[in-house]
Amino acid sequence: MLPPDSTLLVTGGAGFIGSNFVLAVVEQKLARVVTLDKLTYAGNPENLASLRGRDDHVLVEGDINDRALVSRLLREHAVTAIVNFAAESHVDRSIDGPGEFVRTNVNGTFELLEAARARVKEAGAGPLRFAHVSTDEVYGSLGATGLFTEDTPYAPNSPYAASKAAADHLVRAYHHTYGLDTVTTNCSNNYGPLQFPEKLIPLVILNALEQKPLPVYGDGLNVRDWLYVEDHVDAILLALARGRSGETYNVGGRNERTNLHIVKTLCSILDRLAPAKDGRPYGALITHVADRPGHDRRYAIDATRIERELGWKARRGFEENIERTVAWYLEHRAWCERITSGVYRRERLGLENNS
């Protein structure tokens, strides 16, 4: 799929989607990988533990804002493509502290682009592709009908979405202004193994197992399009290998569900796979809480372009993947405990509202 002797610099590769991508690439022997990760609370080297000792993967702790480091890695490892997952990604955290989102998502993307632009100018440097992984949240909120397409105007409603929108625009500008070979993907809500438990699905699973309240924002009828992380990895690989230079591809699971439906589904699966000791259904723990400020009502992706041009499609249905996800968290309780043993203990974030 990728050109022979490819070497990828994967930023944010110890996080949720990034580590799933790195594991797929290395284990399938598609390319050599240099993983660059700041190893913040959501970046976990344990996610890549199975790759330790291999000569086709190296993990480097560092910041994408460190242009000198990025430039050195590009040169020393003869990198042929950058795949940029590095981002602060939790909307609630962006409400509490937007500055870090601008620093990482906007300034960090700028530094990566500048390092890439400088590298392709160097004598003897080969081609270098820049694959930028983004989100459907840049498009804002949909009404009851319609889908986000690649031509939908940007209308971000949270500091997180705004920072990703700015990064997307920088990537586009570097292609059109400097001729940098870029491709951007905008995905819907991911779920699956290795997701940090601040996000809805792992948070609900772990809270339920501990008999803690299962928070549902507002009326719970906000709609998201759910994409299994392995299907997303397939899409990124296709875009990286065969996507048109300068193009954007939307990646969605065609699985629209309300947040309340997701929580009830998880409770039902847990009732079967890990019933509570007191015999009560986990659904009794569902608790409606104050809504998130600026909470987008509905997202839904039209993935026609990547399906038609690159032949991408999801491998399994939502029902199978959500059950596999619950089973993974049940089998990896020790991982969950280790990754949440720091300052974050699944408390509510993002209640700041100064409007």
Secondary structure, 3 states (H helix, E strand, C coil): CCCCCCEEEEECCCCHHHHHHHHHHHHCCCCEEEEEECCCCCCCHHHHHHHCCCCCEEEEECCCCCHHHHHHHHHHCCCCEEEECCCCCCHHHHHHCHHHHHHHHHHHHHHHHHHHHHHHHCCCCCCCEEEEEEEHHHHCCCCCCCCECCCCCCCCCCHHHHHHHHHHHHHHHHHHHHCCEEEEEEECEEECCCCCCCCHHHHHHHHHHCCCCEEEECCCCCEEEEEEHHHHHHHHHHHHHHCCCCEEEEECCCCEEEHHHHHHHHHHHHHHHCCCCCCCCHHHHEEEECCCCCCCCECCECCHHHHHHHCCCCCCCHHHHHHHHHHHHHHCHHHHHHHCCCCCCCCCCCCCCCC
